[in-house]
Amino acid sequence: MNTPDFLGTIAAERQQRLTGRTNPDPGAFALWERALHLRSEESYLRRLREAYAFARSIEYAHDGLAGDIYIAHPIRVAAMALLSRPDADADLGVVGLLHNALEVSSISRPELAAKFGDGIAEQIFNLTVDRTQQWDAQYKQWYYDRLHAGAASARIVKVLDKLDNLFLLGLNPDDSIRARYLHEIQTHVLPLAQRDLPHVLPYMIELVADCHRAGYFGSDG
């Protein structure tokens, strides 16, 4: 398996995220700085820095995690997106940084549109899952059909969001939820990776297999 150069071994990546559950993850910030050094255009960097500052200013409410712990996730997703598509425009990173903003904060779609434009706000809206329907097969098909019909940047962010979350799937003790999550990845997310991030697909397939093998691995340790 060829590992993308922005990822380490599955074991190392998992341990980084486990450690990052209790202490701010320096690896996420280092990855972000690496992504910023890909390009030198001032307009590109200004757009990303503006989105980064905005993302850091948000008050997050996510699964009992403090904001300085949670923020590592969108920063990693944004950095991986930029590193996976170095020729993309800065809005790929903006979507990565803010992909969960509507779900885990009080920020509204009109606020996002006013700050970053209607296109960004629409992509983030399209990425936001209605948690009351998250395990409904018809809703999930509609959700992913909408992503397929929309901007490539939203699809890329979705793939890398799921990839980042997979490393800690084993913290969930509910066998049925883990099984449904992996089914969603295999049914809907791997085809997105095949379409937009084929060089990430083999790693993600192996990560899914690893999650099946690992099962529930207990507390944050």
C-alpha positions as CSV (number, residue, x, y, z in Angstrom):
1,M,0.0,0.0,0.0
2,N,1.3,3.4,-0.9
3,T,0.7,5.7,2.0
4,P,-0.1,9.3,1.2
5,D,2.8,11.5,2.3
6,F,0.6,13.5,4.8
7,L,-0.3,10.3,6.7
8,G,1.8,7.9,8.8
9,T,1.0,4.3,9.7
10,I,-2.5,3.6,10.9
11,A,-1.2,2.8,14.4
12,A,0.8,6.0,14.6
13,E,-2.1,8.1,13.3
14,R,-4.5,6.5,15.8
15,Q,-2.1,7.1,18.7
16,Q,-1.8,10.7,17.7
17,R,-5.5,11.2,17.8
18,L,-5.9,9.3,21.1
19,T,-3.3,11.5,22.7
20,G,-5.1,14.5,21.2
21,R,-8.3,13.7,23.1
22,T,-6.7,15.1,26.3
23,N,-4.1,17.5,25.0
24,P,-4.1,19.9,22.0
25,D,-2.6,18.0,19.1
26,P,0.6,19.7,17.9
27,G,0.6,17.4,14.9
28,A,-2.5,19.0,13.5
29,F,-1.0,22.5,13.7
30,A,2.3,21.3,12.2
31,L,0.3,19.7,9.3
32,W,-1.5,23.0,8.8
33,E,1.7,24.9,8.6
34,R,3.0,22.4,6.1
35,A,-0.1,22.9,3.9
36,L,0.4,26.7,4.0
37,H,3.9,26.4,2.7
38,L,2.7,24.7,-0.5
39,R,1.9,28.0,-2.1
40,S,3.2,31.5,-2.0
41,E,0.3,33.6,-3.5
42,E,-0.7,36.3,-1.1
43,S,-4.4,36.1,-1.9
44,Y,-4.4,32.3,-1.4
45,L,-2.6,32.6,2.0
46,R,-4.8,35.5,3.1
47,R,-8.0,33.5,2.4
48,L,-6.7,30.5,4.4
49,R,-5.5,32.6,7.3
50,E,-8.8,34.5,7.5
51,A,-10.7,31.2,7.6
52,Y,-8.2,29.7,10.2
53,A,-8.6,32.7,12.5
54,F,-12.4,32.5,12.1
55,A,-12.4,28.7,12.9
56,R,-10.2,29.3,16.0
57,S,-12.6,32.0,17.2
58,I,-15.7,29.8,17.2
59,E,-17.1,28.4,20.4
60,Y,-17.5,24.7,19.7
61,A,-19.8,22.2,21.5
62,H,-18.8,18.7,20.4
63,D,-19.0,15.5,22.4
64,G,-17.7,17.0,25.6
65,L,-14.4,18.1,24.0
66,A,-13.0,21.5,24.8
67,G,-12.6,23.8,21.9
68,D,-8.8,23.7,21.9
69,I,-9.1,19.9,21.6
70,Y,-11.9,19.7,19.1
71,I,-10.3,22.3,16.7
72,A,-7.5,19.8,15.8
73,H,-10.0,17.8,13.8
74,P,-11.1,20.5,11.3
75,I,-7.5,21.7,11.1
76,R,-6.3,18.2,10.2
77,V,-9.1,17.8,7.6
78,A,-8.3,21.1,6.0
79,A,-4.6,20.5,5.9
80,M,-5.0,17.0,4.5
81,A,-7.3,18.4,1.8
82,L,-4.8,21.0,0.8
83,L,-1.9,18.6,0.8
84,S,-3.9,16.0,-1.2
85,R,-4.8,18.7,-3.8
86,P,-2.0,21.2,-3.9
87,D,-3.3,22.9,-7.1
88,A,-6.8,23.5,-5.7
89,D,-7.9,27.0,-4.7
90,A,-7.9,28.1,-1.1
91,D,-11.6,27.5,-0.7
92,L,-10.9,23.8,-0.4
93,G,-9.1,24.6,2.9
94,V,-11.8,27.0,4.0
95,V,-14.5,24.2,3.6
96,G,-12.2,21.8,5.5
97,L,-11.8,24.3,8.4
98,L,-15.5,25.0,8.7
99,H,-17.1,21.8,7.5
100,N,-18.7,21.1,10.9
101,A,-19.4,24.7,11.9
102,L,-23.2,24.5,11.4
103,E,-23.4,21.3,13.5
104,V,-21.1,22.0,16.4
105,S,-21.5,25.8,16.9
106,S,-24.1,28.5,16.9
107,I,-22.8,29.9,13.6
108,S,-25.5,30.2,10.9
109,R,-25.5,29.6,7.2
110,P,-26.2,33.4,6.5
111,E,-23.2,34.2,8.8
112,L,-21.0,31.9,6.8
113,A,-22.3,33.4,3.5
114,A,-21.6,36.9,4.7
115,K,-18.1,36.0,5.7
116,F,-17.0,33.6,3.0
117,G,-19.5,33.7,0.2
118,D,-22.6,31.8,-0.8
119,G,-20.6,29.0,-2.4
120,I,-18.7,28.1,0.8
121,A,-21.9,28.4,2.9
122,E,-23.7,26.0,0.5
123,Q,-20.9,23.4,0.6
124,I,-20.9,23.5,4.4
125,F,-24.7,23.2,4.5
126,N,-24.5,20.2,2.1
127,L,-21.9,18.6,4.4
128,T,-24.0,19.0,7.5
129,V,-25.8,15.8,8.5
130,D,-29.3,15.8,9.9
131,R,-28.6,13.7,13.0
132,T,-32.2,12.8,13.4
133,Q,-32.0,10.9,10.1
134,Q,-28.4,9.8,10.1
135,W,-29.1,6.1,10.0
136,D,-32.0,6.3,7.6
137,A,-30.9,4.6,4.3
138,Q,-33.1,6.8,2.1
139,Y,-31.8,10.0,3.7
140,K,-28.2,8.9,3.5
141,Q,-28.6,8.1,-0.3
142,W,-30.1,11.5,-0.8
143,Y,-27.3,13.1,1.2
144,Y,-24.5,11.5,-0.8
145,D,-26.3,12.0,-4.1
146,R,-26.3,15.8,-3.3
147,L,-22.6,15.6,-2.6
148,H,-22.0,13.8,-5.9
149,A,-23.9,16.6,-7.7
150,G,-22.1,19.4,-5.9
151,A,-18.6,20.8,-5.6
152,A,-15.6,18.6,-5.6
153,S,-14.1,20.4,-2.6
154,A,-17.1,19.2,-0.4
155,R,-16.6,15.6,-1.6
156,I,-12.9,15.8,-0.8
157,V,-13.5,17.2,2.6
158,K,-16.2,14.5,3.3
159,V,-13.7,11.7,2.5
160,L,-11.0,13.2,4.7
161,D,-13.5,14.0,7.5
162,K,-14.5,10.3,7.6
163,L,-10.9,9.1,7.3
164,D,-9.9,11.3,10.3
165,N,-12.8,10.0,12.3
166,L,-12.2,6.3,11.5
167,F,-9.0,6.2,13.6
168,L,-11.0,6.6,16.8
169,L,-14.1,4.6,15.8
170,G,-13.1,1.9,18.2
171,L,-13.8,4.2,21.1
172,N,-17.5,3.6,20.5
173,P,-18.6,0.6,22.5
174,D,-21.8,0.0,20.4
175,D,-21.1,-2.8,18.0
176,S,-24.2,-1.9,15.8
177,I,-23.1,1.8,15.5
178,R,-19.6,0.8,14.5
179,A,-21.0,-1.6,11.9
180,R,-23.4,1.0,10.5
181,Y,-20.6,3.6,10.3
182,L,-18.3,1.2,8.4
183,H,-21.2,0.2,6.1
184,E,-21.7,3.9,5.3
185,I,-18.0,4.3,4.5
186,Q,-17.9,1.3,2.3
187,T,-21.2,2.1,0.5
188,H,-20.9,5.9,0.1
189,V,-17.5,7.3,1.1
190,L,-15.1,4.9,-0.7
191,P,-16.8,5.8,-4.1
192,L,-16.2,9.4,-3.3
193,A,-12.5,8.6,-2.7
194,Q,-12.4,6.7,-5.9
195,R,-13.8,9.7,-7.7
196,D,-11.8,12.5,-6.2
197,L,-8.9,11.1,-4.1
198,P,-7.9,7.8,-5.8
199,H,-4.4,8.1,-4.2
200,V,-6.0,8.0,-0.8
201,L,-8.3,5.1,-1.5
202,P,-6.0,2.2,-0.8
203,Y,-5.1,3.7,2.6
204,M,-8.7,4.2,3.5
205,I,-9.6,0.6,2.4
206,E,-6.9,-0.7,4.8
207,L,-8.1,1.6,7.5
208,V,-11.7,0.3,7.2
209,A,-10.3,-3.3,7.4
210,D,-8.2,-2.3,10.4
211,C,-11.4,-0.9,12.1
212,H,-13.2,-4.2,11.5
213,R,-10.3,-6.1,13.1
214,A,-9.9,-3.7,16.0
215,G,-13.5,-3.6,17.0
216,Y,-14.0,-1.8,20.4
217,F,-10.6,-0.9,21.9
218,G,-11.9,0.7,25.1
219,S,-11.4,4.1,26.6
220,D,-9.0,6.8,25.4
221,G,-6.3,5.0,27.2
